Amino acid sequence: MMEVPAAEGGQLSIGESVLLGHALVARVAESLGIRAFFIKGPASVIQGLRLPKVSVDVDVFVAPADLEPMLAGLHQRGWRERAAEETAGVFYKHSVTLNHPSWPCHIDLHFRFPGMERDPAGAFDAMWAHTQVLEIAGWGVRVPSKELGVVLLALHALRAPHLHISQQELHFLKDLAAREALGPAVHEISAATDALAAMRPFLVEILPGHAAAEWPSASAEWRNRLFSREPGSARIIALLQAPLRDKPRMVRAALLPADTVYLSQDPYVDLSPKGRLRAYAARWVRFLRASPRLARDLAAYGRSIYPGCPRGG
């Protein structure tokens, strides 16, 4: 078992813990015979896919069938799942986050990737064929090829293209893809994982010859992500799309949230009666402050369903 390594001053920095966390997770996966590869994070910086930045988590990808064994292996080493707000009916769950009391970083264990519409097991196999070994913290770990790295980072940015940081990442990746002629391989991986619809805005710029090609339609889940710039928007859109029998349950969950909702935002939240009341009031304050942005999201969603719907003023 790999123990928490000692650091000068007695505590690991975020940067140190992320690097060592890669080695820890790789060792756990190897001991269990699990295929795992690391996405985003320091590997993407080393590969020249991102500008230098300090990562705050360890992002690792496993096949869906290996999710539970991998969680069990990390549980044995003191890692525990962080409470997460239930998103069923809003977005597909694609990862599990784990914390450890002695590690300042956390682990995000992925088993599917938003924007890839192929079945998660098939998508993982398609991605695994485009991985390579990179040394991190003295340990050889599996990471995406440069081409697969471009696909994953582009999809991550395309989830929220309205954000300035997403535009920066997309611009950087487009320049890289053009400079190193990565376009055809990026297109091939996108097709193999059924990510062409989500990747279309990126691909038409790095492969102008494909601009007139017939593109698949984006899934409802992906379109919902693009419309949902605010978390509240996602829940309202899901409510509108849900079968009538599910609507009362979803309304109750929104109006009377479970403790996991508050814990997902703050693991140390006060859940005494007074603490719950404060958290509930804060939730409504955030909702009211976000209401103008919610209205814009819902108007855009409405126009997508009813193209003739006039724009608001």
Secondary structure, 3 states (H helix, E strand, C coil): CCCCCCCHHHCCCHHHHHHHHHHHHHHHHHHHCCCEEECCHHHHHHCCCCCCCCCCEEEEEECHHHHHHHHHHHHCCCCEECCCCCCCCCCCCCEEEEEECCEEEEEEEECCCCCCCCCHHHHHHHHHCCEEEEEECCEEEEEECHHHHHHHHHHHHHCCCCCHHHHHHHHHHHHHHHHCCCHHHHHHHHHHCCCHHHHHHHHHHHCHHHCCCCCCCCCHHHHHHHHCCCHHHHHHHHHHHCCHHHHHHHHHHHHCCCHHHHHHHCCCCCCCHHHHHHHHHHHHHHHHHHHHHHHHHHHHHHHHHCCCCCCCC
